Amino acid sequence: MSFEKVYKDYLPPIEGRKYRIVQNPDGTSAIEDVTEYLQQGNELTAKDLNEISDFCKKTGNPLANNEIDNLLKEVGI
């Protein structure tokens, strides 16, 4: 694995995010994010986290002993 992906946060404007409630054909509603972000971010996926965890385990990084799993549980991921 190569850690070439650069993770960035979505940066909303100072006024905050904006949402629109849209009606679905089945009568339910959905919330659509219509924010014009100052910086586009990217998603941190389970695949990304698994690759990072596997890399740590293979390289003997101190985070290899389930510390990543424990840290993620602490933050609710």
All heavy atoms as a GROMACS GRO file, in nm:
protein
  613
    1MET      N    1   0.085  -0.119   0.000
    1MET     CA    2   0.000   0.000   0.000
    1MET      C    3   0.088   0.123   0.000
    1MET      O    4   0.188   0.130   0.069
    1MET     CB    5  -0.089  -0.003   0.123
    1MET     CG    6  -0.131   0.130   0.169
    1MET     SD    7  -0.269   0.127   0.278
    1MET     CE    8  -0.331   0.286   0.237
    2SER      N    9   0.050   0.221  -0.075
    2SER     CA   10   0.119   0.349  -0.071
    2SER      C   11   0.020   0.454  -0.022
    2SER      O   12  -0.092   0.460  -0.068
    2SER     CB   13   0.173   0.386  -0.209
    2SER     OG   14   0.067   0.400  -0.299
    3PHE      N   15   0.064   0.533   0.071
    3PHE     CA   16  -0.022   0.635   0.128
    3PHE      C   17  -0.013   0.762   0.045
    3PHE      O   18   0.038   0.863   0.088
    3PHE     CB   19   0.016   0.664   0.273
    3PHE     CG   20  -0.012   0.549   0.364
    3PHE    CD1   21   0.090   0.469   0.411
    3PHE    CD2   22  -0.141   0.520   0.403
    3PHE    CE1   23   0.063   0.363   0.496
    3PHE    CE2   24  -0.169   0.415   0.487
    3PHE     CZ   25  -0.067   0.336   0.534
    4GLU      N   26  -0.062   0.754  -0.077
    4GLU     CA   27  -0.056   0.870  -0.167
    4GLU      C   28  -0.177   0.959  -0.153
    4GLU      O   29  -0.173   1.074  -0.194
    4GLU     CB   30  -0.043   0.822  -0.312
    4GLU     CG   31   0.089   0.751  -0.337
    4GLU     CD   32   0.101   0.700  -0.480
    4GLU    OE1   33   0.028   0.749  -0.568
    4GLU    OE2   34   0.184   0.612  -0.501
    5LYS      N   35  -0.284   0.908  -0.096
    5LYS     CA   36  -0.405   0.987  -0.082
    5LYS      C   37  -0.384   1.094   0.024
    5LYS      O   38  -0.338   1.066   0.134
    5LYS     CB   39  -0.522   0.897  -0.044
    5LYS     CG   40  -0.656   0.965  -0.044
    5LYS     CD   41  -0.766   0.862  -0.025
    5LYS     CE   42  -0.901   0.924  -0.039
    5LYS     NZ   43  -1.008   0.824  -0.025
    6VAL      N   44  -0.414   1.217  -0.010
    6VAL     CA   45  -0.406   1.328   0.084
    6VAL      C   46  -0.548   1.357   0.130
    6VAL      O   47  -0.634   1.392   0.050
    6VAL     CB   48  -0.342   1.453   0.019
    6VAL    CG1   49  -0.344   1.570   0.115
    6VAL    CG2   50  -0.202   1.422  -0.027
    7TYR      N   51  -0.572   1.340   0.259
    7TYR     CA   52  -0.705   1.362   0.312
    7TYR      C   53  -0.726   1.508   0.348
    7TYR      O   54  -0.638   1.570   0.408
    7TYR     CB   55  -0.729   1.275   0.436
    7TYR     CG   56  -0.732   1.128   0.403
    7TYR    CD1   57  -0.620   1.049   0.417
    7TYR    CD2   58  -0.849   1.071   0.354
    7TYR    CE1   59  -0.625   0.915   0.384
    7TYR    CE2   60  -0.853   0.937   0.320
    7TYR     CZ   61  -0.741   0.859   0.336
    7TYR     OH   62  -0.745   0.727   0.304
    8LYS      N   63  -0.839   1.560   0.307
    8LYS     CA   64  -0.873   1.699   0.338
    8LYS      C   65  -1.013   1.702   0.396
    8LYS      O   66  -1.099   1.623   0.359
    8LYS     CB   67  -0.871   1.786   0.211
    8LYS     CG   68  -0.734   1.800   0.151
    8LYS     CD   69  -0.740   1.892   0.030
    8LYS     CE   70  -0.601   1.908  -0.032
    8LYS     NZ   71  -0.606   1.997  -0.147
    9ASP      N   72  -1.035   1.795   0.488
    9ASP     CA   73  -1.168   1.815   0.544
    9ASP      C   74  -1.250   1.904   0.452
    9ASP      O   75  -1.195   1.990   0.381
    9ASP     CB   76  -1.159   1.885   0.680
    9ASP     CG   77  -1.100   1.797   0.788
    9ASP    OD1   78  -1.123   1.675   0.782
    9ASP    OD2   79  -1.034   1.850   0.878
   10TYR      N   80  -1.380   1.883   0.454
   10TYR     CA   81  -1.470   1.978   0.389
   10TYR      C   82  -1.472   2.103   0.476
   10TYR      O   83  -1.485   2.093   0.598
   10TYR     CB   84  -1.612   1.922   0.381
   10TYR     CG   85  -1.632   1.818   0.274
   10TYR    CD1   86  -1.617   1.684   0.301
   10TYR    CD2   87  -1.667   1.857   0.145
   10TYR    CE1   88  -1.637   1.588   0.201
   10TYR    CE2   89  -1.686   1.763   0.046
   10TYR     CZ   90  -1.671   1.629   0.075
   10TYR     OH   91  -1.690   1.536  -0.023
   11LEU      N   92  -1.455   2.219   0.417
   11LEU     CA   93  -1.459   2.344   0.491
   11LEU      C   94  -1.580   2.426   0.448
   11LEU      O   95  -1.582   2.483   0.339
   11LEU     CB   96  -1.332   2.426   0.468
   11LEU     CG   97  -1.202   2.364   0.518
   11LEU    CD1   98  -1.084   2.456   0.484
   11LEU    CD2   99  -1.207   2.339   0.667
   12PRO      N  100  -1.683   2.430   0.532
   12PRO     CA  101  -1.801   2.509   0.498
   12PRO      C  102  -1.772   2.657   0.521
   12PRO      O  103  -1.677   2.694   0.592
   12PRO     CB  104  -1.907   2.459   0.596
   12PRO     CG  105  -1.829   2.412   0.714
   12PRO     CD  106  -1.699   2.360   0.660
   13PRO      N  107  -1.853   2.745   0.465
   13PRO     CA  108  -1.835   2.888   0.491
   13PRO      C  109  -1.862   2.918   0.639
   13PRO      O  110  -1.921   2.836   0.710
   13PRO     CB  111  -1.939   2.954   0.400
   13PRO     CG  112  -2.038   2.849   0.370
   13PRO     CD  113  -1.968   2.718   0.380
   14ILE      N  114  -1.822   3.034   0.682
   14ILE     CA  115  -1.836   3.071   0.822
   14ILE      C  116  -1.982   3.069   0.868
   14ILE      O  117  -2.011   3.044   0.984
   14ILE     CB  118  -1.770   3.208   0.850
   14ILE    CG1  119  -1.742   3.222   0.997
   14ILE    CG2  120  -1.853   3.322   0.801
   14ILE    CD1  121  -1.617   3.295   1.030
   15GLU      N  122  -2.075   3.089   0.776
   15GLU     CA  123  -2.218   3.087   0.810
   15GLU      C  124  -2.268   2.946   0.837
   15GLU      O  125  -2.378   2.928   0.887
   15GLU     CB  126  -2.302   3.147   0.696
   15GLU     CG  127  -2.268   3.289   0.658
   15GLU     CD  128  -2.152   3.297   0.560
   15GLU    OE1  129  -2.127   3.203   0.482
   15GLU    OE2  130  -2.085   3.401   0.561
   16GLY      N  131  -2.189   2.845   0.801
   16GLY     CA  132  -2.227   2.707   0.823
   16GLY      C  133  -2.282   2.639   0.698
   16GLY      O  134  -2.290   2.700   0.592
   17ARG      N  135  -2.319   2.516   0.715
   17ARG     CA  136  -2.373   2.437   0.603
   17ARG      C  137  -2.518   2.475   0.575
   17ARG      O  138  -2.588   2.524   0.661
   17ARG     CB  139  -2.366   2.288   0.637
   17ARG     CG  140  -2.224   2.236   0.644
   17ARG     CD  141  -2.224   2.088   0.679
   17ARG     NE  142  -2.093   2.031   0.666
   17ARG     CZ  143  -2.005   2.020   0.766
   17ARG    NH1  144  -2.037   2.061   0.886
   17ARG    NH2  145  -1.886   1.968   0.746
   18LYS      N  146  -2.559   2.448   0.450
   18LYS     CA  147  -2.698   2.472   0.410
   18LYS      C  148  -2.757   2.342   0.357
   18LYS      O  149  -2.690   2.266   0.288
   18LYS     CB  150  -2.705   2.579   0.301
   18LYS     CG  151  -2.662   2.716   0.349
   18LYS     CD  152  -2.677   2.817   0.237
   18LYS     CE  153  -2.634   2.955   0.287
   18LYS     NZ  154  -2.651   3.055   0.183
   19TYR      N  155  -2.883   2.320   0.391
   19TYR     CA  156  -2.952   2.198   0.350
   19TYR      C  157  -3.086   2.232   0.286
   19TYR      O  158  -3.145   2.334   0.315
   19TYR     CB  159  -2.976   2.107   0.471
   19TYR     CG  160  -2.848   2.065   0.538
   19TYR    CD1  161  -2.799   2.134   0.649
   19TYR    CD2  162  -2.774   1.957   0.490
   19TYR    CE1  163  -2.680   2.096   0.710
   19TYR    CE2  164  -2.655   1.918   0.551
   19TYR     CZ  165  -2.609   1.988   0.661
   19TYR     OH  166  -2.492   1.951   0.721
   20ARG      N  167  -3.131   2.143   0.200
   20ARG     CA  168  -3.262   2.156   0.136
   20ARG      C  169  -3.337   2.026   0.162
   20ARG      O  170  -3.282   1.917   0.148
   20ARG     CB  171  -3.245   2.177  -0.014
   20ARG     CG  172  -3.376   2.182  -0.090
   20ARG     CD  173  -3.356   2.205  -0.240
   20ARG     NE  174  -3.295   2.337  -0.260
   20ARG     CZ  175  -3.188   2.360  -0.336
   20ARG    NH1  176  -3.129   2.263  -0.400
   20ARG    NH2  177  -3.140   2.481  -0.348
   21ILE      N  178  -3.464   2.038   0.200
   21ILE     CA  179  -3.548   1.920   0.216
   21ILE      C  180  -3.619   1.895   0.084
   21ILE      O  181  -3.684   1.984   0.030
   21ILE     CB  182  -3.649   1.940   0.331
   21ILE    CG1  183  -3.574   1.961   0.462
   21ILE    CG2  184  -3.744   1.822   0.339
   21ILE    CD1  185  -3.662   1.992   0.581
   22VAL      N  186  -3.600   1.775   0.031
   22VAL     CA  187  -3.660   1.739  -0.098
   22VAL      C  188  -3.759   1.625  -0.077
   22VAL      O  189  -3.741   1.540   0.011
   22VAL     CB  190  -3.552   1.699  -0.202
   22VAL    CG1  191  -3.466   1.818  -0.238
   22VAL    CG2  192  -3.466   1.585  -0.152
   23GLN      N  193  -3.863   1.626  -0.157
   23GLN     CA  194  -3.966   1.522  -0.148
   23GLN      C  195  -3.930   1.406  -0.241
   23GLN      O  196  -3.899   1.427  -0.358
   23GLN     CB  197  -4.102   1.580  -0.188
   23GLN     CG  198  -4.151   1.691  -0.096
   23GLN     CD  199  -4.167   1.644   0.047
   23GLN    OE1  200  -4.223   1.538   0.073
   23GLN    NE2  201  -4.116   1.722   0.140
   24ASN      N  202  -3.935   1.286  -0.187
   24ASN     CA  203  -3.913   1.165  -0.266
   24ASN      C  204  -4.045   1.119  -0.327
   24ASN      O  205  -4.152   1.150  -0.274
   24ASN     CB  206  -3.856   1.053  -0.177
   24ASN     CG  207  -3.719   1.089  -0.122
   24ASN    OD1  208  -3.639   1.151  -0.188
   24ASN    ND2  209  -3.695   1.050   0.002
   25PRO      N  210  -4.039   1.045  -0.437
   25PRO     CA  211  -4.161   0.997  -0.501
   25PRO      C  212  -4.249   0.912  -0.410
   25PRO      O  213  -4.371   0.906  -0.429
   25PRO     CB  214  -4.110   0.914  -0.620
   25PRO     CG  215  -3.971   0.962  -0.644
   25PRO     CD  216  -3.920   1.010  -0.513
   26ASP      N  217  -4.190   0.848  -0.310
   26ASP     CA  218  -4.269   0.760  -0.223
   26ASP      C  219  -4.333   0.834  -0.106
   26ASP      O  220  -4.387   0.774  -0.014
   26ASP     CB  221  -4.183   0.644  -0.171
   26ASP     CG  222  -4.068   0.690  -0.083
   26ASP    OD1  223  -4.052   0.813  -0.060
   26ASP    OD2  224  -3.993   0.603  -0.035
   27GLY      N  225  -4.326   0.967  -0.106
   27GLY     CA  226  -4.388   1.047  -0.001
   27GLY      C  227  -4.297   1.080   0.116
   27GLY      O  228  -4.334   1.156   0.204
   28THR      N  229  -4.177   1.023   0.118
   28THR     CA  230  -4.081   1.055   0.224
   28THR      C  231  -3.999   1.177   0.183
   28THR      O  232  -4.007   1.225   0.069
   28THR     CB  233  -3.988   0.936   0.251
   28THR    OG1  234  -3.914   0.906   0.132
   28THR    CG2  235  -4.066   0.813   0.296
   29SER      N  236  -3.920   1.227   0.275
   29SER     CA  237  -3.833   1.342   0.248
   29SER      C  238  -3.688   1.302   0.264
   29SER      O  239  -3.655   1.207   0.335
   29SER     CB  240  -3.865   1.456   0.345
   29SER     OG  241  -3.998   1.498   0.331
   30ALA      N  242  -3.601   1.375   0.198
   30ALA     CA  243  -3.458   1.356   0.211
   30ALA      C  244  -3.394   1.493   0.236
   30ALA      O  245  -3.450   1.596   0.198
   30ALA     CB  246  -3.399   1.292   0.086
   31ILE      N  247  -3.280   1.492   0.300
   31ILE     CA  248  -3.206   1.616   0.325
   31ILE      C  249  -3.088   1.621   0.229
   31ILE      O  250  -3.006   1.530   0.226
   31ILE     CB  251  -3.159   1.623   0.471
   31ILE    CG1  252  -3.281   1.620   0.564
   31ILE    CG2  253  -3.075   1.748   0.494
   31ILE    CD1  254  -3.245   1.609   0.710
   32GLU      N  255  -3.081   1.728   0.152
   32GLU     CA  256  -2.976   1.745   0.052
   32GLU      C  257  -2.882   1.856   0.097
   32GLU      O  258  -2.926   1.966   0.133
   32GLU     CB  259  -3.041   1.781  -0.082
   32GLU     CG  260  -2.945   1.807  -0.193
   32GLU     CD  261  -3.016   1.849  -0.321
   32GLU    OE1  262  -3.141   1.854  -0.324
   32GLU    OE2  263  -2.946   1.879  -0.418
   33ASP      N  264  -2.754   1.828   0.098
   33ASP     CA  265  -2.654   1.927   0.134
   33ASP      C  266  -2.630   2.017   0.013
   33ASP      O  267  -2.587   1.970  -0.092
   33ASP     CB  268  -2.524   1.858   0.176
   33ASP     CG  269  -2.418   1.953   0.227
   33ASP    OD1  270  -2.434   2.077   0.215
   33ASP    OD2  271  -2.316   1.904   0.280
   34VAL      N  272  -2.661   2.146   0.025
   34VAL     CA  273  -2.642   2.240  -0.086
   34VAL      C  274  -2.537   2.346  -0.052
   34VAL      O  275  -2.532   2.453  -0.112
   34VAL     CB  276  -2.777   2.307  -0.126
   34VAL    CG1  277  -2.872   2.204  -0.184
   34VAL    CG2  278  -2.840   2.378  -0.008
   35THR      N  279  -2.450   2.312   0.042
   35THR     CA  280  -2.345   2.404   0.085
   35THR      C  281  -2.244   2.427  -0.026
   35THR      O  282  -2.205   2.335  -0.096
   35THR     CB  283  -2.271   2.344   0.207
   35THR    OG1  284  -2.366   2.311   0.307
   35THR    CG2  285  -2.169   2.441   0.263
   36GLU      N  286  -2.202   2.552  -0.042
   36GLU     CA  287  -2.090   2.584  -0.130
   36GLU      C  288  -1.966   2.588  -0.042
   36GLU      O  289  -1.938   2.686   0.026
   36GLU     CB  290  -2.113   2.718  -0.200
   36GLU     CG  291  -2.225   2.712  -0.301
   36GLU     CD  292  -2.237   2.840  -0.381
   36GLU    OE1  293  -2.136   2.911  -0.399
   36GLU    OE2  294  -2.350   2.869  -0.424
   37TYR      N  295  -1.892   2.476  -0.043
   37TYR     CA  296  -1.777   2.461   0.046
   37TYR      C  297  -1.659   2.544   0.000
   37TYR      O  298  -1.635   2.560  -0.119
   37TYR     CB  299  -1.737   2.314   0.053
   37TYR     CG  300  -1.836   2.230   0.131
   37TYR    CD1  301  -1.940   2.166   0.067
   37TYR    CD2  302  -1.825   2.220   0.268
   37TYR    CE1  303  -2.032   2.091   0.139
   37TYR    CE2  304  -1.916   2.145   0.341
   37TYR     CZ  305  -2.019   2.081   0.276
   37TYR     OH  306  -2.109   2.009   0.348
   38LEU      N  307  -1.583   2.596   0.096
   38LEU     CA  308  -1.461   2.670   0.066
   38LEU      C  309  -1.352   2.574   0.019
   38LEU      O  310  -1.266   2.611  -0.060
   38LEU     CB  311  -1.413   2.745   0.190
   38LEU     CG  312  -1.512   2.846   0.249
   38LEU    CD1  313  -1.458   2.903   0.379
   38LEU    CD2  314  -1.540   2.956   0.149
   39GLN      N  315  -1.354   2.452   0.072
   39GLN     CA  316  -1.261   2.347   0.031
   39GLN      C  317  -1.337   2.216   0.025
   39GLN      O  318  -1.408   2.182   0.119
   39GLN     CB  319  -1.147   2.334   0.131
   39GLN     CG  320  -1.056   2.213   0.107
   39GLN     CD  321  -0.947   2.204   0.210
   39GLN    OE1  322  -0.858   2.289   0.213
   39GLN    NE2  323  -0.954   2.106   0.296
   40GLN      N  324  -1.323   2.144  -0.085
   40GLN     CA  325  -1.384   2.013  -0.096
   40GLN      C  326  -1.299   1.913  -0.020
   40GLN      O  327  -1.176   1.914  -0.031
   40GLN     CB  328  -1.396   1.971  -0.243
   40GLN     CG  329  -1.496   2.051  -0.322
   40GLN     CD  330  -1.638   2.035  -0.268
   40GLN    OE1  331  -1.684   1.925  -0.242
   40GLN    NE2  332  -1.706   2.146  -0.250
   41GLY      N  333  -1.362   1.828   0.054
   41GLY     CA  334  -1.291   1.725   0.127
   41GLY      C  335  -1.311   1.591   0.060
   41GLY      O  336  -1.373   1.580  -0.044
   42ASN      N  337  -1.256   1.488   0.123
   42ASN     CA  338  -1.278   1.354   0.072
   42ASN      C  339  -1.321   1.264   0.187
   42ASN      O  340  -1.300   1.294   0.304
   42ASN     CB  341  -1.157   1.298  -0.002
   42ASN     CG  342  -1.026   1.328   0.066
   42ASN    OD1  343  -1.020   1.379   0.176
   42ASN    ND2  344  -0.919   1.298  -0.001
   43GLU      N  345  -1.384   1.154   0.149
   43GLU     CA  346  -1.437   1.061   0.248
   43GLU      C  347  -1.325   0.972   0.299
   43GLU      O  348  -1.238   0.930   0.223
   43GLU     CB  349  -1.546   0.975   0.186
   43GLU     CG  350  -1.662   1.055   0.130
   43GLU     CD  351  -1.740   1.130   0.236
   43GLU    OE1  352  -1.755   1.077   0.347
   43GLU    OE2  353  -1.784   1.242   0.207
   44LEU      N  354  -1.330   0.942   0.426
   44LEU     CA  355  -1.242   0.842   0.485
   44LEU      C  356  -1.327   0.716   0.496
   44LEU      O  357  -1.423   0.712   0.573
   44LEU     CB  358  -1.193   0.887   0.623
   44LEU     CG  359  -1.101   0.791   0.696
   44LEU    CD1  360  -0.972   0.771   0.617
   44LEU    CD2  361  -1.067   0.844   0.834
   45THR      N  362  -1.294   0.617   0.416
   45THR     CA  363  -1.378   0.498   0.408
   45THR      C  364  -1.323   0.385   0.494
   45THR      O  365  -1.208   0.388   0.538
   45THR     CB  366  -1.386   0.449   0.262
   45THR    OG1  367  -1.254   0.405   0.222
   45THR    CG2  368  -1.434   0.558   0.168
   46ALA      N  369  -1.405   0.283   0.515
   46ALA     CA  370  -1.361   0.164   0.588
   46ALA      C  371  -1.243   0.100   0.515
   46ALA      O  372  -1.149   0.052   0.578
   46ALA     CB  373  -1.476   0.065   0.600
   47LYS      N  374  -1.245   0.104   0.382
   47LYS     CA  375  -1.133   0.048   0.304
   47LYS      C  376  -1.004   0.122   0.338
   47LYS      O  377  -0.899   0.059   0.358
   47LYS     CB  378  -1.164   0.059   0.155
   47LYS     CG  379  -1.055   0.003   0.065
   47LYS     CD  380  -1.094   0.019  -0.083
   47LYS     CE  381  -0.993  -0.037  -0.176
   47LYS     NZ  382  -0.867   0.036  -0.183
   48ASP      N  383  -1.010   0.254   0.346
   48ASP     CA  384  -0.891   0.332   0.382
   48ASP      C  385  -0.839   0.292   0.520
   48ASP      O  386  -0.720   0.271   0.540
   48ASP     CB  387  -0.922   0.482   0.382
   48ASP     CG  388  -0.960   0.535   0.245
   48ASP    OD1  389  -0.902   0.488   0.145
   48ASP    OD2  390  -1.046   0.624   0.239
   49LEU      N  391  -0.930   0.284   0.616
   49LEU     CA  392  -0.891   0.250   0.752
   49LEU      C  393  -0.834   0.109   0.761
   49LEU      O  394  -0.735   0.085   0.833
   49LEU     CB  395  -1.010   0.265   0.847
   49LEU     CG  396  -1.060   0.407   0.864
   49LEU    CD1  397  -1.189   0.408   0.946
   49LEU    CD2  398  -0.956   0.495   0.931
   50ASN      N  399  -0.892   0.015   0.688
   50ASN     CA  400  -0.840  -0.121   0.687
   50ASN      C  401  -0.701  -0.128   0.627
   50ASN      O  402  -0.614  -0.200   0.676
   50ASN     CB  403  -0.935  -0.215   0.612
   50ASN     CG  404  -1.062  -0.239   0.689
   50ASN    OD1  405  -1.064  -0.238   0.812
   50ASN    ND2  406  -1.170  -0.262   0.617
   51GLU      N  407  -0.678  -0.051   0.521
   51GLU     CA  408  -0.545  -0.049   0.459
   51GLU      C  409  -0.442   0.012   0.554
   51GLU      O  410  -0.330  -0.038   0.562
   51GLU     CB  411  -0.549   0.028   0.328
   51GLU     CG  412  -0.619  -0.047   0.217
   51GLU     CD  413  -0.627   0.030   0.086
   51GLU    OE1  414  -0.585   0.148   0.084
   51GLU    OE2  415  -0.675  -0.027  -0.012
   52ILE      N  416  -0.479   0.116   0.624
   52ILE     CA  417  -0.388   0.178   0.721
   52ILE      C  418  -0.357   0.079   0.833
   52ILE      O  419  -0.242   0.061   0.873
   52ILE     CB  420  -0.447   0.309   0.776
   52ILE    CG1  421  -0.452   0.414   0.665
   52ILE    CG2  422  -0.366   0.359   0.895
   52ILE    CD1  423  -0.535   0.536   0.699
   53SER      N  424  -0.459   0.013   0.884
   53SER     CA  425  -0.442  -0.086   0.990
   53SER      C  426  -0.352  -0.200   0.944
   53SER      O  427  -0.259  -0.241   1.015
   53SER     CB  428  -0.578  -0.138   1.035
   53SER     OG  429  -0.562  -0.234   1.136
   54ASP      N  430  -0.378  -0.253   0.823
   54ASP     CA  431  -0.296  -0.362   0.770
   54ASP      C  432  -0.151  -0.318   0.753
   54ASP      O  433  -0.058  -0.394   0.784
   54ASP     CB  434  -0.351  -0.410   0.634
   54ASP     CG  435  -0.481  -0.485   0.647
   54ASP    OD1  436  -0.517  -0.528   0.760
   54ASP    OD2  437  -0.550  -0.501   0.544
   55PHE      N  438  -0.130  -0.196   0.705
   55PHE     CA  439   0.005  -0.145   0.687
   55PHE      C  440   0.078  -0.138   0.821
   55PHE      O  441   0.194  -0.178   0.832
   55PHE     CB  442   0.001  -0.005   0.622
   55PHE     CG  443   0.136   0.057   0.608
   55PHE    CD1  444   0.218   0.023   0.502
   55PHE    CD2  445   0.181   0.151   0.699
   55PHE    CE1  446   0.343   0.080   0.487
   55PHE    CE2  447   0.306   0.208   0.686
   55PHE     CZ  448   0.388   0.173   0.580
   56CYS      N  449   0.009  -0.089   0.924
   56CYS     CA  450   0.070  -0.079   1.057
   56CYS      C  451   0.108  -0.217   1.110
   56CYS      O  452   0.214  -0.235   1.168
   56CYS     CB  453  -0.025  -0.010   1.154
   56CYS     SG  454  -0.048   0.165   1.121
   57LYS      N  455   0.020  -0.314   1.088
   57LYS     CA  456   0.048  -0.450   1.136
   57LYS      C  457   0.168  -0.510   1.062
   57LYS      O  458   0.252  -0.575   1.123
   57LYS     CB  459  -0.075  -0.538   1.117
   57LYS     CG  460  -0.187  -0.502   1.212
   57LYS     CD  461  -0.313  -0.581   1.183
   57LYS     CE  462  -0.426  -0.534   1.272
   57LYS     NZ  463  -0.554  -0.594   1.238
   58LYS      N  464   0.176  -0.488   0.931
   58LYS     CA  465   0.285  -0.545   0.852
   58LYS      C  466   0.419  -0.480   0.883
   58LYS      O  467   0.522  -0.544   0.872
   58LYS     CB  468   0.254  -0.530   0.702
   58LYS     CG  469   0.145  -0.623   0.655
   58LYS     CD  470   0.114  -0.598   0.508
   58LYS     CE  471  -0.007  -0.680   0.465
   58LYS     NZ  472  -0.049  -0.647   0.329
   59THR      N  473   0.419  -0.353   0.916
   59THR     CA  474   0.545  -0.282   0.938
   59THR      C  475   0.588  -0.283   1.084
   59THR      O  476   0.694  -0.232   1.117
   59THR     CB  477   0.534  -0.136   0.892
   59THR    OG1  478   0.432  -0.071   0.967
   59THR    CG2  479   0.507  -0.127   0.744
   60GLY      N  480   0.506  -0.340   1.173
   60GLY     CA  481   0.543  -0.344   1.314
   60GLY      C  482   0.523  -0.212   1.385
   60GLY      O  483   0.578  -0.188   1.492
   61ASN      N  484   0.445  -0.124   1.325
   61ASN     CA  485   0.415   0.005   1.387
   61ASN      C  486   0.348  -0.019   1.523
   61ASN      O  487   0.268  -0.110   1.536
   61ASN     CB  488   0.324   0.085   1.295
   61ASN     CG  489   0.300   0.225   1.343
   61ASN    OD1  490   0.239   0.246   1.447
   61ASN    ND2  491   0.347   0.321   1.267
   62PRO      N  492   0.379   0.060   1.625
   62PRO     CA  493   0.318   0.039   1.756
   62PRO      C  494   0.166   0.047   1.756
   62PRO      O  495   0.102  -0.004   1.846
   62PRO     CB  496   0.376   0.151   1.844
   62PRO     CG  497   0.461   0.232   1.758
   62PRO     CD  498   0.474   0.168   1.624
   63LEU      N  499   0.107   0.106   1.654
   63LEU     CA  500  -0.038   0.111   1.647
   63LEU      C  501  -0.097  -0.022   1.599
   63LEU      O  502  -0.217  -0.036   1.589
   63LEU     CB  503  -0.084   0.223   1.553
   63LEU     CG  504  -0.064   0.364   1.604
   63LEU    CD1  505  -0.106   0.464   1.497
   63LEU    CD2  506  -0.140   0.389   1.731
   64ALA      N  507  -0.011  -0.118   1.571
   64ALA     CA  508  -0.058  -0.244   1.514
   64ALA      C  509  -0.137  -0.330   1.612
   64ALA      O  510  -0.219  -0.408   1.571
   64ALA     CB  511   0.060  -0.324   1.463
   65ASN      N  512  -0.116  -0.317   1.738
   65ASN     CA  513  -0.179  -0.405   1.835
   65ASN      C  514  -0.318  -0.356   1.873
   65ASN      O  515  -0.346  -0.326   1.987
   65ASN     CB  516  -0.092  -0.417   1.960
   65ASN     CG  517   0.041  -0.481   1.929
   65ASN    OD1  518   0.050  -0.567   1.843
   65ASN    ND2  519   0.145  -0.436   1.995
   66ASN      N  520  -0.404  -0.348   1.775
   66ASN     CA  521  -0.544  -0.309   1.792
   66ASN      C  522  -0.562  -0.168   1.847
   66ASN      O  523  -0.673  -0.130   1.882
   66ASN     CB  524  -0.620  -0.409   1.879
   66ASN     CG  525  -0.634  -0.542   1.812
   66ASN    OD1  526  -0.645  -0.549   1.691
   66ASN    ND2  527  -0.632  -0.649   1.889
   67GLU      N  528  -0.456  -0.090   1.854
   67GLU     CA  529  -0.471   0.047   1.904
   67GLU      C  530  -0.555   0.131   1.809
   67GLU      O  531  -0.630   0.217   1.852
   67GLU     CB  532  -0.335   0.112   1.926
   67GLU     CG  533  -0.261   0.051   2.044
   67GLU     CD  534  -0.132   0.124   2.073
   67GLU    OE1  535  -0.129   0.247   2.061
   67GLU    OE2  536  -0.034   0.056   2.109
   68ILE      N  537  -0.543   0.107   1.678
   68ILE     CA  538  -0.624   0.181   1.582
   68ILE      C  539  -0.771   0.149   1.606
   68ILE      O  540  -0.855   0.238   1.613
   68ILE     CB  541  -0.584   0.148   1.437
   68ILE    CG1  542  -0.446   0.205   1.408
   68ILE    CG2  543  -0.687   0.204   1.338
   68ILE    CD1  544  -0.393   0.170   1.272
   69ASP      N  545  -0.802   0.019   1.621
   69ASP     CA  546  -0.941  -0.020   1.647
   69ASP      C  547  -0.993   0.047   1.773
   69ASP      O  548  -1.105   0.096   1.777
   69ASP     CB  549  -0.952  -0.172   1.659
   69ASP     CG  550  -0.919  -0.243   1.530
   69ASP    OD1  551  -0.935  -0.181   1.423
   69ASP    OD2  552  -0.877  -0.360   1.536
   70ASN      N  553  -0.912   0.049   1.878
   70ASN     CA  554  -0.954   0.111   2.004
   70ASN      C  555  -0.975   0.260   1.989
   70ASN      O  556  -1.071   0.317   2.043
   70ASN     CB  557  -0.853   0.082   2.115
   70ASN     CG  558  -0.847  -0.064   2.153
   70ASN    OD1  559  -0.945  -0.138   2.134
   70ASN    ND2  560  -0.734  -0.108   2.203
   71LEU      N  561  -0.886   0.326   1.915
   71LEU     CA  562  -0.901   0.470   1.892
   71LEU      C  563  -1.028   0.500   1.815
   71LEU      O  564  -1.100   0.594   1.846
   71LEU     CB  565  -0.780   0.526   1.818
   71LEU     CG  566  -0.649   0.531   1.896
   71LEU    CD1  567  -0.534   0.565   1.801
   71LEU    CD2  568  -0.657   0.632   2.008
   72LEU      N  569  -1.058   0.419   1.714
   72LEU     CA  570  -1.178   0.440   1.634
   72LEU      C  571  -1.304   0.418   1.718
   72LEU      O  572  -1.402   0.492   1.705
   72LEU     CB  573  -1.178   0.349   1.513
   72LEU     CG  574  -1.070   0.377   1.410
   72LEU    CD1  575  -1.071   0.270   1.301
   72LEU    CD2  576  -1.084   0.515   1.351
   73LYS      N  577  -1.302   0.319   1.805
   73LYS     CA  578  -1.417   0.295   1.893
   73LYS      C  579  -1.439   0.413   1.987
   73LYS      O  580  -1.551   0.451   2.014
   73LYS     CB  581  -1.395   0.166   1.974
   73LYS     CG  582  -1.412   0.042   1.892
   73LYS     CD  583  -1.383  -0.084   1.974
   73LYS     CE  584  -1.383  -0.205   1.885
   73LYS     NZ  585  -1.337  -0.326   1.956
   74GLU      N  586  -1.329   0.472   2.034
   74GLU     CA  587  -1.341   0.587   2.125
   74GLU      C  588  -1.410   0.705   2.060
   74GLU      O  589  -1.483   0.778   2.125
   74GLU     CB  590  -1.202   0.631   2.174
   74GLU     CG  591  -1.142   0.541   2.278
   74GLU     CD  592  -1.005   0.590   2.323
   74GLU    OE1  593  -0.978   0.711   2.313
   74GLU    OE2  594  -0.927   0.506   2.369
   75VAL      N  595  -1.388   0.724   1.931
   75VAL     CA  596  -1.450   0.837   1.861
   75VAL      C  597  -1.580   0.797   1.793
   75VAL      O  598  -1.641   0.878   1.724
   75VAL     CB  599  -1.354   0.903   1.761
   75VAL    CG1  600  -1.235   0.963   1.830
   75VAL    CG2  601  -1.311   0.806   1.652
   76GLY      N  602  -1.622   0.673   1.813
   76GLY     CA  603  -1.752   0.631   1.762
   76GLY      C  604  -1.755   0.589   1.618
   76GLY      O  605  -1.858   0.593   1.553
   77ILE      N  606  -1.642   0.547   1.564
   77ILE     CA  607  -1.638   0.501   1.424
   77ILE      C  608  -1.638   0.349   1.423
   77ILE      O  609  -1.569   0.285   1.493
   77ILE     CB  610  -1.515   0.554   1.350
   77ILE    CG1  611  -1.523   0.706   1.343
   77ILE    CG2  612  -1.504   0.497   1.210
   77ILE    CD1  613  -1.405   0.772   1.279
   0.00000   0.00000   0.00000
